[in-house]
């Protein structure tokens, strides 16, 4: 069997022809939703995997709320800005493994019960 033209040139150069190599897969972010109302936070799940994450704050209450997350023992605080009643806010972050305190920072909301814990595995 004889090869002709471009196929011969590719063989001489050591190039193989075939489907392109698959790109390394992108890690899909873990997701958690936090529901806020007066004066309560409810987590959609108690734990997510470490790495890229999307945390969504949904305000079902009548007052403005925001959200802060900090790994217990850590120093970095992640924040979702003020979310008005009936709207949502979102945080895209890369979270390390650990237990995270989650709370509303407005006025006395945390003291009145707007706090929760999220486990990142």
C-alpha positions as a printed Julia matrix, in Angstrom:
121×3 Matrix{Float64}:
   0.0    0.0    0.0
   1.39   3.4   -0.97
   0.77   6.67   0.86
   0.52   9.81  -1.16
   0.65  13.54  -0.69
  -0.1   15.02   2.73
  -0.39  11.63   4.46
   3.2   10.79   3.43
   4.46  14.14   4.67
   2.73  13.68   8.04
   4.26  10.24   8.51
   7.71  11.55   7.64
   7.32  14.33  10.22
   6.07  11.89  12.87
   2.63  13.47  13.1
  -0.37  11.27  13.75
  -3.78  12.15  12.49
  -6.82  11.51  14.67
  -9.3   13.16  16.96
  -7.95  16.08  19.01
  -6.76  15.31  22.52
  -9.4   15.98  25.16
  -8.82  19.14  27.15
  -8.44  18.7   30.88
 -11.91  18.8   32.42
 -12.94  21.94  34.26
 -14.11  21.28  37.78
 -17.8   22.07  38.17
 -18.36  24.39  41.14
 -20.08  23.06  44.23
 -23.29  24.95  44.97
 -25.18  25.92  48.1
 -28.14  28.22  48.54
 -28.76  30.25  51.68
 -32.34  31.4   52.28
 -32.71  34.52  54.41
 -35.78  35.77  56.24
 -36.38  37.56  59.53
 -34.33  36.44  61.48
 -33.16  33.12  60.13
 -30.71  31.6   57.65
 -31.46  28.19  56.11
 -28.81  26.26  54.18
 -29.84  24.15  51.17
 -27.24  21.57  52.22
 -25.0   21.16  55.25
 -21.8   20.43  53.29
 -20.13  20.98  49.91
 -16.82  19.82  48.42
 -13.75  22.04  48.54
 -12.59  24.0   45.53
 -14.67  26.22  43.28
 -18.03  27.05  44.81
 -21.07  29.18  44.16
 -22.97  30.39  47.2
 -26.32  32.01  46.49
 -28.21  34.2   48.95
 -31.98  34.41  48.39
 -33.8   37.05  50.42
 -37.33  35.86  51.25
 -37.67  38.42  54.03
 -38.99  41.95  54.24
 -35.67  43.51  55.29
 -32.34  43.81  53.47
 -29.81  41.08  54.25
 -26.22  40.3   53.33
 -23.96  37.32  53.92
 -20.47  36.72  55.25
 -18.55  33.42  55.32
 -15.33  32.77  57.21
 -13.51  29.49  57.74
 -13.32  28.89  61.49
  -9.71  29.61  62.43
  -9.21  31.52  59.17
  -8.84  35.23  58.54
 -10.41  35.73  55.1
 -14.07  36.76  55.04
 -16.08  36.22  51.85
 -19.08  38.5   51.36
 -22.28  38.85  49.39
 -23.36  42.49  49.36
 -26.77  43.64  50.52
 -29.61  41.73  48.88
 -32.99  43.45  48.83
 -36.24  41.59  49.57
 -37.24  39.25  46.75
 -33.82  39.27  45.08
 -30.66  37.15  45.1
 -26.93  37.65  45.4
 -24.1   35.32  44.48
 -20.55  34.58  45.56
 -18.05  32.73  43.37
 -15.1   31.57  45.44
 -12.55  28.81  45.85
 -13.12  27.41  49.35
 -10.62  25.42  51.38
 -11.7   22.46  53.47
 -13.02  23.31  56.92
 -16.05  24.5   58.85
 -17.32  27.95  57.85
 -19.33  30.37  59.95
 -22.08  31.99  57.86
 -23.95  35.09  59.06
 -25.79  38.29  58.16
 -23.68  41.31  59.1
 -26.47  43.91  59.11
 -27.53  45.59  62.38
 -28.28  42.97  65.06
 -29.33  40.24  62.59
 -26.61  37.76  63.64
 -27.48  38.15  67.33
 -31.15  37.57  66.48
 -30.42  34.2   64.84
 -29.16  34.87  61.32
 -26.2   32.51  61.5
 -25.39  29.03  60.24
 -22.48  26.69  59.59
 -21.28  25.23  56.29
 -18.91  22.26  56.13
 -16.48  22.23  53.21
 -14.91  18.76  52.68
